[in-house]
Every structure is written in structure tokens, then in C-alpha cells.
Amino acid sequence: MKPLTKKQQQWLWFLALWCGGLAAAALLAYLVRLIMGIAKI
């Protein structure tokens, strides 16, 4: 496998950060729901 080009590397970073952000947002939403459920608001 040949080394990645600069552009491919940038795309890889973009995708990794985008997926990470999506996962973090989903986790945050889940935690908020969990806390709301426990607090019975």
C-alpha cells in the first residue's frame, strides 16, 4: 500500500473528526436523556 497523498490525509482527518463529532453529539444527547429520566423532570 502506497503512502497517502496530502489530500487523502486531509480527507481522512476530516472524516475521522466528523465521525468523532457525531458520536460525541449522540453520546451527549443520550446522557442528557438519561439524566432527565433519573431526575424525572
C-alpha positions, 0 to 999 in steps of 0.5 A: 500500500502506497503512502497517502497523498496530502489530500487523502490525509486531509480527507481522512482527518476530516472524516475521522473528526466528523465521525468523532463529532457525531458520536460525541453529539449522540453520546451527549444527547443520550446522557442528557436523556438519561439524566432527565429520566433519573431526575424525572423532570 
